[in-house]
Amino acid sequence: MTENTRHSNSAPNPTRVVCIGAGPACLTAARRLAAAGAEVTVLERDPTHVGGISRTEHYKGFRFDVGGHRFFSKSSEIEALWDEILGDQLITRPRKSRIFYNGKLFDYPLRAVDALTKLGFFESFLCVMSYVKARAFPIRDPQTFEEWVTNEFGHRLYSIFFETYTEKVWGMKCREISADWAAQRIKGLSLGGAIRSAIKPKWMTRLERRGKTKAKTLIESFRYPKLGPGQMWEAAAEQVCEFGGTVALGMDVDRLSFDAASAEWTVSATGADGEHLEVQCDHVISSAAIPELADAIEPAPPEPVLGAAHALRYRDFLTVALIVRDVDCFDDNWIYIHDSSVKVGRIQNFKSWSPHLVPDPELNCLGLEYFCFSGDGLWEAADDALIRLADEELIQLGLVTAGHVVDGTVIRQPRAYPVYDENYEDRISLFREWLERDRPGLHLIGRNGMHKYNNQDHAMMTGLLTAENIIAGKSLYDVWAVNQDAEYHEAGEDRVLAMSERLVPRHVEHEDPSK
């Protein structure tokens, strides 16, 4: 176990808080609380890293990201917090990503002229005809992702640029994903609009953009810690300790006992070496996955509540980091792989994220991401088999030539993405209602803690607002209102949240034929 020394707190009876997890959400909350004089203990299962999925992994001097984390937010408060935590260690990087299809790289976001040119005359003609047909004879009341995208782009472009990648990421057929997710995810885009935009004079485009904010997906640069995202959270953990808190690594929380008479919690954790730790506190902030949290609570939740927690599902993924000779390597930050003949879904180019991640200028590190479910064939495959697979697929795609891969390692990330199935909202509501009624002082934050597919900055905001609620001693903010596209504005002394739904796939809800 790694533990930092706690400094004495000046408050006579400081609020005692335990944070389960040392990812962006909990470290943001812990930092704010410790700075306000609370007695804070952060318990992290990983024995070597803080940052959760936003950590920086290390291998033979190479550093790499787990999934790719741009530091970009609509919240000026979060942007300022990043500056406060890391200062001049944040660098600005150019943003470039493309789609790999049929041996060619297409601009992402898609540009009509680029896409149609690279598809070739005949394929472009078929795509346009498919689009014309879809507009002339649309599917009435589209219910699925496939139907909605086909209506907007034609079935041929759907099959080229939407189907393969979506199914790789989520492990569901596009005909099983609800149309309302597609309507939100691809809102405002259409082939006709893209073509009109492509042929519009540049001076007219510049006039239209003047005074407007670029769409988030179209920004041309982003900020990034020199040594990867974990550098941000390593600094945040150090600052928690400087403010008087404790950060304990290698501690797996196995029991959360609640005393209703005193409204006090006792959090028990065990280290890899068998060391046992017990902490009494007034509040528990958890970013742990809800099924794990539910199993640790004593007295145990009622069976319907426990069953609802256990029914929540997650999508996992693994990264095969390959060290390659940097010869004619693509300069994208990442590439989406729309090719059903390979299993890889996305490829990260870590030198393009930050040249400081790669110690040898003659080499590079590519991260091949495979989306899977824990326990399936990919997840259970041996590391050397996965490294061979990644090497073979890079060569098959033509992104490297044989013999250019010199080494590799594998990182598995369980519960990377919460799955939104047809019943997840009811399950979350049942668990939340029970917590708020019977277990006061236990706060859920972050992606897995709330089973919400939040970005890093929104996970941070859930931690920050929870800390503010604890400091105030009352619920000033609805943490559950924070989601992907929230914007935070100052209005007097209060934050005002402008919300929209987080864009994640939902299963199609089938009607009951008996009704």
N, C-alpha and C positions, 0 to 999 in steps of 0.2 A: 504493500500500500504506500502511495505517496500522499503525504499530508503536509499542508503548510501551517505554520504556527499562527494561532489566533491572537490578535492584539486585544487588550482590554478595551471595553466600550465605556464611554463616559456616562451614558444614560443609566439612571438608578435601577430601572426595571425595563430593560430593552425587550422589545417584541422578539420572540424566538421563532425562527423560520428554518425549515429544512427544505432544500430543493433536491428533487430526485432527477438526476440527469445533469450533464454539464455541456449541453448544446446551446445554440444561440438564445433560445427562449429562457432557459433557467439561468444562464450566466448573466443575461441582461437584467432579469429580475433580481438576482443575488447582488449584483453590482449596485443597483439603485437602492436596495434595502440596506446593504452594509454601509453605503455612504450616508444614509439617513439615520444610522445608529442602531439598526436592528442587529440581533445576534444571529448570524447566518451560517448554516452548514450546507455545503453542496456535496452530494454523494453521487459518484459516477462509477458505473460498472467497469468501463474500460480501464485497464491498469496503466496505460501509457498515454492516452490521448484525451484531450477535451475537444469539444466542437461537434460531437455527434456525427451526423452525415456531412457536416461542414468542416470536418477535420482535414488535416493534411497528413497523408501517409508518406512514409519514408522507405526507400529501398536502395542500398548501396550508394548513398549520396544523392539519389534522385528523389524529388518530392512530387507528389501528384494529388490532385483533387479527386474526390469521390462524387462524381456526377456533374461537376462543373458548376461553379457558384459565382455568378456575376454580382458585383456589389453596385446595385442600382435600385433606387426606391423613389416612389412618388412622395414619400414622407420626408420633408426637410429635417424633421426631428431625428429620424433614423440616420439620415446622411450625416448630420452633425454629430451624432453619437459615434459613428464609425471614425470620424476625424478625431474625436476626443479620445477614443480608445487606442487608435493606432497611428495617428498623425502622419508624418511624412513617409511611413512605410507603405502607404497606399499609392499605387501607381495607376496611370490611365493607359488602357490598352485598346487598340482598335478592335472592333467587333466584326467578325466575318464567319458566316456559317453557310453551308450549302447542302443540297440534297444530292445524294448519289443514286442515279438510276440509269440502267442500261449502259454502264460504262462511262457515263458522263456526269459532270457536276453542274447542277442547276442552282441559280441564285436562290437564297432564302432570306427574306420572304420572296415568294415567287414573283417574277416579272414576266408579263405575257410575251414580250418580244424574245427575251432570253429563252424561255421555256419552249415556245413554238419553233424557234430557230434550231435549237439543239435536238428537238424531237425529229426534225427532218420534215420535208414537204409532205410526204404521204401520211405519216403519223399525225402531223399537225392538221392536215385536212380531215382525217378521221375524227380527231378530237373536236374540231370546230363543228363538224356535222353532228357529232354526238351531243354537243352543247345545244345546237339549234333544235335538235329533236327533243331534248329535255325541256327547253323553254316552250316549245310548241305543244308538247304533250306531257306536262309535269305530272308527277305522282301526286295524287290528291291526298291531302292530309298526311304527309310523311311522318312515319312513326320511328324510323331507325336512322342512325348515323348514315348508313349507306344510301337510304332514300333521300335524305335531306341534301347530302353533298351531290348526289347525282342530279337532283333538281337544279342546283346552283351552278355546277360545272360540267355536267354531262357524265355519263358512266365511265367513259374512257379516261378522262382526267382523274376521276375519283380513283380508279383502279391503279393509276400510275403514281399519283402524289399523295394519296390519303390512306388507302387500304392497308398496305403492307406494314408501314411503320406503326400505325395505330394499333393493329392487332399484335405486333411484337411487344409493344410497351405494356398493354393492358391484359394480354392473354385472353381476350374476348374477340369474337367475330364482330365485325362492324354492324352486322344485322342484329346483334344483341345489345348494341349501345343506343341509348335514346337519342332521338332527333333534337331534343331541347338542348342537349350538351353541344351538338354540332352547331346549332343556331347561335349559341353564345361563343363557342370557341372560334368560329370562323366568321363572326359577325362583321358585316361591312365589306366583305370581300366577294367579288364575283368576277367571272371571266370577262364579261362585257365591260365592267368598270375598269378592270386591269388593262384591257386593250385601249379603252378610251384614254386612260391615264398615260399609256405608253406613247400614244401618238399626239398627245397634247403638247403644244409648244412649251419650251423650258421656261420662258419668261412668265407664262401664265401659271405654271406650277409654282414658281417662286413667289408670285403675288398671293396665291392661295395659301401658301405656307406661312407667309409673313404674319407674325403676331399669334401663330398657333403653336402648340406644343406637339412635337413629334410623338407618334404612337410609340408605346413602350417597345414593341417588337422591332421597331425600325431604327432604334438609336444606333449610332455609328461607333460608339465607344462606351466603355464601362470602366469602373475602378476595380482594383484587385490587389490584395496584399502581395507584396513582393515574393514571399515564401509560401504562398497558398493561403486558403481561407482559415486554416487552423491557426495561422499566426495571429489573426484577429482574436480568436477565442483563448489562445494561450495568454495574450496580453490582458484580456478581460478577466481571466482567472487570477492572474497576478494582482490585478487591481482590486478584486474582491478581497484578497488577503491583505493588501495594503490598507483597505478600509476597515479591517478587523475581522473579516470572515474566515471561514475554513473551506478549503476544497480538498476532498479526500477521493483519490482515485483507487480503482480496484475494489470498490465496495458495492456489493450486490444487495440491494434492499430486498429483504425477505418477509418483513412483517411491519404493518402499520396498525398499531393498536389505539383505539379511541376510547377515552374515558368520558362518558356522557355527563357525569357529575361535575367534573372540573373543566370539561371541554378542552382537554389536553390530549395531545397526540404523543405516542412513543414510537419512534422509527428505529427499527432494528436492521442492521446490515452485517454481512459477512464478507471478509476479504478472501482472496484466493489462497492465502496462507492459513486460513482458518480463524484469523483475528475477528473478534466480534465487537460491534459498536452499537450502543443504544443512545439515542438523543431524544430528550423531551422538548416539545415545542408547542407553540400556539397555532402555527399555520404550517401546512405542508403544501408545497408547490410541485406538481408532477408533470414532467414531459414524457414519462414512460408510456408505453403502449397500454391502452385501457385494459385488455385482457390480463396482462401481467399485474397491473395495479389492483384490479379487482380480486385476484387470487391472494394478494398480500394483505388485504384489509381484514382486521379483526375487531369486533365480531363480523363474520362473513356477510356479504350482501344476501338478500333473499334470493331464492333460486331463479325466479324470472329475471331479476337484475343481473345475476351472475351469468345466466344463459345468454342474455342480450349482449353482454360484454364479450363472451367467448365466441359469439357468432360474427363479430367484426372480422373482416378479411383484409389482407395486405398483399401487395405485389413487391417482390424482392428483386434485387439485381446484383450482379457481380461485375467487377472490372478486372480485365486482364491487362496489366500494364506491361507493355513490351518496350524494351530499350532497343532502338534501331539506329543504324547508321543514317545520318541526316543528309541523304543524297536525294535531291529533287523531291523532298517531302512537301506535301500540301501545307499552305500557311493559314488555313482556317483554324479558328478556335475549336470548332467541332463540326462534324459532318453527320447528317442523318442518312442512314442506309435503307433505301427503299428497294431492296433486292431480296426476294423470297428464297433465293438459292443459298443464302448464308443466314446464320443465326444471329450475327451481331446486329444490334439496333442503332448504335451511335458510336462514333469514334472521336475521342478527345485528343487534341494536339497540345500537350502541356507546355511546350516551349512557346507556343503562341499565346497561352494564357499569361505566362511570365517567363522570360529567359532565365530568371534566377532559379527556376525549378530544376534546371538541367545543368549539372556541373561541368560537363564536357561539351564544348562547342561543336565537336565532330559528331556528337550523338544527339538523339532526341528520345522522348518518351511518349508513346501513344497509348491511350487508354481505350480498349475495346469493351463496350458495355453490352452485357447480355441480360435481358429482362426475363425473369423466371419466377417460379414459386418455390419456396423452401421445400426441399425434399424431392424435387423432380430431377430428371437426369442431368441437366446442366448444373444445378446446385450441388449435386452429390458427386460430380465428376472430380477426379484427382487433379491437382494443380498442374502437373506436367501434361496431362491430356488437354486441359483447357488452354495452356500455352501453345501446344501444337495446333489446336483448332484455330486459335486467334492468328497465329503465324500463317497457316494455310489460307484462312479467309482473307487476310490482307493481300496475299499474293494473288488469290483468285480475283479479288476486286481490282487488281492492278495498281494498288496504292503503294506497294513496295515490291521489290524484286527479290527472288530467292537468295538467301544468304545474308540479307540486310538486318535480320533480327538477331541480336546477339545475347539477349537475356530477357527474363520476364518474371512476373510475380502475380498473384491473384488476391484480390480483396473481395470478400463477400459482405454484402450489406442487407441484412434482413429487415423486413418491414420498412422498405424505403418509401412506398407509396400506399396510403390508405385507399382501399377499394370502396367506391360508392355503389353498392348494389341497391336493389329496390327497397330494402328494409332498413338500411343503415340509419336513416334519420330517426325512425321510431326507436331503434336500439339505443342511440345516443341520448335521445330525449328521456327514455326510461332511466338510464344510468344517471344522467344529470339531475333529474327530479329527485331520485333517491339520495344522491350526494347532498344536494342543497337542503333536503328535509332532515336527513338522519346523520349526516357526517359534515357538519359545518367546519370550516377552516381547511378543507382539502380543495385545492384549486388546480384545475386542469389547464395547461397551456401548451403551445407548440403544435407541431404537425401530428405526431402520434398521440400526444397527450389529449388532444381534442378530436382526433381522427378527422382532421381537416387538411386538405392538400395545400397548405400554405407555403409561400415562398419564405426565404430566410428573414427578410425584413418584416414580414407580417408575423412570423413566429416571435421575433424580437418585440414587436409591439404588444403581443399578448402578454409577454413577460413584464414589459414596462408598465402596462396598465394594471396588471394584477398587483405589482409592487405598489403602485399609487393607491390602489384600493386598500391594501393592508396598512400603508402609512396613514391614510386618512381614517381608518377604522370603520369605513362604510363603502358601499359599492357606488363609486362615482362613475365608473365606466362599465359598459357591457362588453366584456372581453370577447364574447362569442360573436359580436358584430364585426370583428376584424377578419378580413379575408383578402384575397389576392389583389383586388383592385381598389381597396380602400385608400382614400386620401385623407390626410389629417390637416386640419386648419385650426388656427388659433382664433377663438372668439371670446374676448375677455380673458378669463382665467380657465376656460374650459376647452377641451379638444372636441371638435365636431367631426364625426366620421361620415364620409360619403361612401356608401357600400354598393357592391354588386356581387353576384354569385361567383364563387371560385369555379374555374372551368375544369371540371373533371368529368370523366365519362360515367354515365348512369346506365344501368340495365333498362331495357324496354319493359314497361309495365304492361303485362298482358291482362286483358279483361277476363273476369270470371264468367265462363259461359253459362253458369247457372243463374246469372242475374238477368 
